[in-house]
Amino acid sequence: MRVILERSNLLKSLNHVHRVVERRNTIPILSNVLLSAEGASLEMKATDLDLEVTEATPAKVERGGATTVPAHLLYDIVRKLSDGAEVMLKTDEDGNAMTVTSGRSSFRLQCLPQSDFPELSAGSFSHIFRLESAALKGLIDKTQFAISTEETRYYLNGIFLHTHEVGGKLKLRSVATDGHRLARAEIDAPAGSEGMPGIIIPRKTVSELQKLVDDPDVAVTTELSDTKIRFTIGSVVLTSKLIDGTFPDYQRVIPTGNDKKLVIDRQSFAAAVDRVSTISSERGRAVKLSINEGQVTLAVNNPDSGSATEELAADYSSDPIEIGFNAKYLLDVAAQLTGTEAKFMLADAGSPTLIHDMADETALYVLMPMRV
């Protein structure tokens, strides 16, 4: 194999694929990226056996072929080469090593045979639909922060993507929860998603997808079956296994009878929560909200270090209520809201609270209170 590429093209593609590769691997081939040169492009592929990313980049292929080299090492080398440089990748006759040459720099990397590289067999996909990347990014960004990191409840370790009928219109919904908070976002269901199975996209796949859907003008082709999902974003193809589990009936935890309405300036509220929580112990991080007509008082009490309070003006005219929340969870939700104001719908100190984005009615957040 002998290929010449622009350093910027090679770096961009390696950046997309090398992130999938785990830093520590018991199986040596999984530390490598598969390079296949053919026609006028170089295709790169990396996998961790659950997730696979491939991308083709334009290249001058003087001699075709395929091999695998350490992914993070190749990425670091290319990253440190000078801007605008040309890079030549050339394998030895026996295929045991590959030379990376650029200007006066030359590196020799050990290769493993292409035949050892695992294939994530995708099987057949039952549903195919297209989404604008901005729409997909919205579904992910508004919910991913609520994904559980608790490995025992593995079915919560991802985003639940499914269709749901609202007022006679089919919506594509993303939901994530860790048992303490829940985030839900929805868009009009795209053609082809009708009758799709409800699927759980793993946290790592969600994280990679977030980085790939940065360009708002790109359309994303989504293919899915009961066990796999594939996203095609420009020249990048991401294939992932799905979480094999049943997502809980999240509708049951979304309260319907909350009648106490609090409207507050989002930025002032987030800044105040951030300030008073400085004093809270890392473990508890509870902030008490004392809500009265026209104002909210935020208070934190930490027996080890002291206390803090702050008052904020707010639009509230129901009975006074005192309720506690995890400060980090409040800040996470506030960071997702796009409007200037946040709307809280409360019931009592022990019941879940609904938070609405005043500028985006398709997003909904539920927070469980804490005892304070």
Buried (B, 14 or more C-beta within 10 A) or exposed (E): BBBBBBBBBBBBBBBBBBBBBBEEEEEEBBBBBBBBBBEEBBBBBBBBEBBBBBBBBBBBBEEEBBBBBBBBBBBEBBEEBEEEBBBBBBBEEEBEBBBBBBEEEEBEBEBBEBEEBBEBEBEEBEBBBBBBBBBBBBBBBBBBBBBBEEEEBBBBBBBBBBBBEEEEEBBBBBBBBBEBBBBBBBBEBBEBBEEBBBBBBBBBBBBBBBEBBEEEEBEBBBBBBEEBBBBBBEBBBBBBBBBEEEBBEBEEEBBEEBEBBBBBBBEBBBBBBBEBBEBBEEEBBBBBBBBBEEBBBBBBBBEEEEEBEBEBEBBBEEEEBBBBBBBBBBBBBBEBBEBEBBBBBBBEBEEBBBBBBBEBEBBBBBBBBBEB
